[in-house]
Amino acid sequence: MITAQADKARLFRSLHSTARPLALANAWDVASARVIEAAGAPAIATTSAGVAWSVGAADGDMLSREEALGLIARIVDAVAVPVTADIEGGYGQDPAAVAETVTAVIEAGAVGINIEDGTRPPAELAARLVAARRAGEQAGADVFLNARVDTFLFGLGDPETRLQDTFERARTYVEAGADGIFVPGVTDPATVTALAAEISVPLNLMAGPGAPTVDELGALGAARVSLGSGVAQAAYAAARRAARDLYGTGSYQVLDDALAFPEINGLFATA
């Protein structure tokens, strides 16, 4: 079992490969993390949206730093594989506060972070990345900084220049210390190929229904493919179907696909 943070960090970096992209089914609590790990995941990634929903908050920097850090620490303690944490914009109003968040994430045992630009000016995320990199160096820890570019996800700017804007943001973030670039909102082959050709660090994409398979995205140049909040959304959809059946027809068929109680409970068995 890999126990040292440094060993987990080295392993996590090595998993980014276009030949066999790192596939991440994002978790939002300890149970989902354990289920995903048991399914064969080489690493665990959190989804900030799923975490926020689970504690009654909306996504979009509405989750408190303390809530996010508490969940990260619990997941790290519960799984043996490397953990990378979605910290949205960094849970801070300025780079110094973001550095505090990153320091705490490292102390919790995570080996990577996702940090996003959203509607912020690119220079602002670049400053946060510089602070995050410095925090890792001061802690003497290797942390994989995955910078999320939201041009396609949020439909920012002119569609005619959106790809070029994405290139420019990616270059800015890499120069600021990003180890990977995450471009959610796009999976079409032509755009993925263009992104992979232009971006000098591992490219991360977000997949879902209708997207090419993980291997197909790898062939196009992606080194990492995640599901974002999709798994949490699917779980909540199952809860809604069960409730609608129960309160509508009084039936329970949706529960036929449920994991067996002993299987889930066994994931938390103590020696």
C-alpha positions, 0 to 999 in steps of 0.5 A: 500500500502506498502511504507516503504523500510523496509516493502518492504524488509521484504515482498520481503524476504518472497516471496522466497519459494519452496512451491510457488516460487517467479516468476519474469518477468524482466522489462527493463523500466518503461512501462514494469515494470507497465505492469508486475505489473498490471499483478499481479507481487508481485515484479519487477526485472530488467534485465541489458541486457534489460536496456542496449539494451534500451539505445543503449549499449551491455550487459556485464558491458557496461551500465554506473552506472548512466544509471542503477541507473536512471532506477532503481529509475524511476521504484521504483517510478512507482510501489508499489511492491518491486524492485530488481535490476540487477547490473551486476558485480556491476558497479565498478572496486573494492569492494569500488566502488561496495559499492557505487553502492549498497548504491545508489541502496538502496537510490533509494528504491530498496530492492534487487540486483543481482550481478554476477561473470561472468569470474571473480575469485570467490574471487573477487565476494566474496569481492564485496558481503562483500562490498555490505553487509557492504554498506547495514548495514551502510545505515541501510537498509535490502537488499537481495543480490542474487549472480549469479553463471555463471558456467553453463550459460557460460560453465565455466571449466570442464563439469565433475566438473562444478556442484562441482565448482558451489557448491563451489562458492555458499558456498563462496558467502553465507559465504561472505553475499549472501542471495540467489544464482542464477544459470542461464543456468540449469533447468534439474530436476537432476541438480536442485535437486542437487543444491537445496540440496547443497545450503543453501539459496534460489535457483534462476533459469532462465526459458524459453521455454522448462523448467519445470513450476514454480511450478515444479521447486519449487517442485525440490527446487527452491525458485525463478524463473526469465525470465532474458532478455527473456521478452525484447527479446520477445518484440523486436521479436514482433517489428521485426515481425511487421516491416518485415510484414510492409516492406514485405507484407505491412500487420499489423496482428501482431498488433492484439495482441497489448495491447490497447492504453487506457490500457497502457496509463491508467497505467500512469494516474495521479490523 
